[in-house]
Amino acid sequence: MKKQINVQDSRREIYEYELEKARNNWKILTPEEYANDKTDLLLEFEGVEAMKGCSENFNGIDLSTYLAEIRNQSVEYAIVLAIKEQVIQDSILVRGESGCIYAESYFVKNENGISAIEFINKWKSQGASICNYHNHPKRIAAIPSNEDIDSFSSNFHHNNEDNEWNDCVNKYGINVSKDFSYDDWGVVTKDDFFSYKQIVEKDPDTLSEMKQVNDKNILKGRRLSEKYDVDRYE
């Protein structure tokens, strides 16, 4: 069920977030105007009407407490859950940046001396289901990016023979098994939740349709950036 939200409050939060990023980008001459247009664009394709409204559960197991750990963060975080015997046995946080989570974040050991890769391998070997959920800061609808879809819904990151993931495998000497795939993955925002398992079980064509919409909006965003790019005056 979609939540009732205050669109004006959300718009103000998104605008302030985009304005800060624009002010830190020397290529944008008029950050206030850019942030306003970018906010309008984001509300057009990531607004209330695009909310997914998935239930915050996995096979009937309540995820809300764990999603709450990351949903309001100002940078991207992933939370990886190990679920066995209808109980969430353990979890690990993976810290990213303002707009992404780099592959290396899954390989670096946390303060407890374990990496997300080691966590996954430990619990997978014990027969646990492994779920991965990450937040999209300052967004209304929980819409996976094309990168999310390509990485998580395939047979994991290492399908690509020459990518950032495999560079980390070579650097750290660890990896998940070749047949590993998440039992569920998803995106959470302050007001919304997307679950791959729930969405795909309802309509297997949804992801390809989402990628097509994402492509159109990526193009709109690129054109907007070009409009405010200082290089256009050269």
Salt bridges, closest charged atoms under 4 A:
ASP9 OD1 - ARG12 NH1 3.19
GLU13 OE1 - LYS190 NZ 3.23
GLU18 OE2 - LYS21 NZ 3.37
GLU18 OE1 - LYS38 NZ 3.51
GLU18 OE2 - ARG139 NH2 3.04
GLU32 OE2 - ARG23 NH2 3.25
ASP37 OD2 - LYS227 NZ 3.60
ASP40 OD1 - ARG11 NH2 2.58
GLU44 OE2 - LYS220 NZ 2.78
GLU46 OE1 - ARG139 NE 3.54
GLU56 OE2 - ARG71 NH1 2.97
GLU104 OE2 - LYS171 NZ 2.69
GLU118 OE2 - LYS109 NZ 2.80
ASP148 OD2 - HIS134 NE2 3.17
ASP148 OD2 - HIS136 NE2 3.40
ASP150 OD1 - LYS211 NZ 2.59
ASP183 OD2 - LYS124 NZ 3.27
GLU201 OE2 - LYS197 NZ 2.87
ASP229 OD2 - LYS27 NZ 3.53
ASP231 OD2 - LYS27 NZ 3.27
